[in-house]
């Protein structure tokens, strides 16, 4: 049975999972939080399909728990969460849509899963910079091992 699709309003918050290597030495969020996994190999490739969770359908703690494969029951507790209002990526020319995931061999069911799409072409790196700058102001859970400006909450 397909999970229902919800309209995402401008005021809806989106949760983005971040890793410790997305936090700079000064405690701020790096634009690599909005780039593909290749960013860890020094290639700066903006993610054209940024995975986020619709906050209205989850909690920061559940977002971390739902992350990962079905054989990872605890999800990604070593990661952190930042929040963005849906109006932010839309204001940068990106599309935000609800894209709930059904359980599969590669992913857990996630009714809150959503996508920020369209960060491609000229100016895409600047969009990553702006997303990081804004999301940095709403760090909810700091990743374990990172020196964030906000303390890590217990999960």
C-alpha positions in Angstrom: 0.0 0.0 0.0 1.5 3.3 -1.0 2.1 5.9 1.7 0.1 9.1 1.3 1.7 12.2 -0.2 1.4 15.4 1.8 1.6 19.0 0.4 4.6 20.7 1.9 3.9 24.3 3.0 6.4 27.2 3.0 6.3 27.2 6.8 6.9 23.4 7.2 10.3 22.5 8.6 12.6 20.0 7.0 15.2 18.0 8.9 18.5 17.3 7.3 20.9 14.7 8.8 24.5 15.8 9.1 27.7 14.0 9.9 30.6 15.2 12.1 32.6 15.9 9.0 30.0 18.5 8.0 30.9 20.7 10.9 33.9 23.0 10.5 36.5 23.6 13.2 34.8 26.8 14.2 31.6 24.9 14.9 29.6 26.1 11.9 27.9 23.9 9.3 29.9 23.3 6.1 28.2 23.4 2.6 29.3 19.8 2.2 26.1 18.9 4.2 24.2 19.6 0.9 26.6 17.8 -1.4 26.9 14.3 -2.6 29.1 11.7 -0.8 31.9 12.7 -3.2 32.3 15.8 -1.2 34.3 13.8 1.4 36.9 13.1 -1.4 37.4 16.8 -1.9 35.1 17.0 -5.0 32.6 19.7 -4.5 29.5 18.2 -6.1 26.1 19.8 -5.1 23.5 17.1 -4.4 20.7 17.5 -7.0 18.4 15.5 -4.8 18.9 16.3 -1.1 17.2 13.9 1.2 15.3 15.5 4.1 12.5 14.6 6.5 9.3 16.5 6.8 9.3 17.6 10.5 5.5 17.5 10.8 5.7 13.7 10.3 8.6 12.9 12.6 11.0 14.0 15.3 14.7 14.7 15.1 15.4 11.5 17.1 13.1 9.4 14.8 14.9 10.9 11.7 18.2 9.5 13.1 16.7 6.2 13.9 15.0 5.8 10.5 18.2 6.5 8.7 20.2 3.6 7.3 19.4 0.1 6.1 16.9 -2.2 7.8 19.8 -4.2 9.3 20.7 -1.1 11.2 18.0 -0.9 13.9 19.5 2.1 15.7 19.8 4.1 12.5 22.5 6.7 12.5 22.6 7.9 16.1 26.2 9.3 15.5 24.8 11.9 13.1 23.0 15.2 13.9 20.1 17.2 12.6 19.6 20.7 11.3 16.3 22.3 10.2 15.3 24.5 7.4 11.9 26.0 6.6 10.6 24.7 3.1 10.5 28.4 2.1 14.3 28.5 2.2 15.2 26.1 -0.6 12.2 27.3 -2.6 13.4 30.8 -2.3 16.7 29.6 -3.8 14.8 28.2 -6.9 14.7 24.6 -5.7 11.7 22.2 -5.6 10.6 20.7 -2.3 8.3 17.6 -2.4 7.2 14.9 -0.1 8.5 11.5 -1.2 7.7 8.9 1.5 9.7 5.7 1.4 8.3 2.2 1.8 10.4 -0.4 3.4 12.7 -2.2 1.0 15.9 -4.4 1.3 17.9 -1.1 1.1 15.8 1.3 3.2 13.5 1.5 6.2 10.0 2.8 5.8 10.0 6.6 6.2 6.7 8.4 5.8 8.4 11.7 6.5 11.0 11.4 3.7 11.1 14.3 1.3 13.4 15.8 -1.3 14.9 19.1 -2.1 15.5 19.0 -5.9 17.1 21.0 -8.7 20.4 22.2 -7.3 22.3 21.8 -10.6 24.3 24.0 -13.0 25.9 27.3 -12.5 25.3 28.7 -9.1 24.7 25.3 -7.4 27.7 25.6 -5.1 26.5 29.1 -4.0 23.1 27.5 -3.2 24.9 24.9 -1.0 26.7 27.7 0.7 23.4 29.6 1.4 21.6 26.4 2.6 24.5 25.7 5.1 24.5 29.3 6.3 20.8 29.3 7.1 20.6 25.7 8.4 23.6 26.5 10.7 21.3 28.8 12.7 19.0 25.9 13.4 21.2 23.1 14.6 19.0 20.7 16.6 21.3 17.8 17.3 25.1 18.1 17.0 26.8 14.9 15.6 28.9 12.9 18.0 32.6 13.9 17.6 31.8 17.4 16.2 32.5 20.6 18.1 29.2 22.4 17.4 28.2 25.7 18.8 25.1 24.0 20.3 25.4 21.1 22.8 24.4 17.7 21.7 21.0 16.7 23.0 20.5 13.2 24.5 18.6 11.0 22.1 
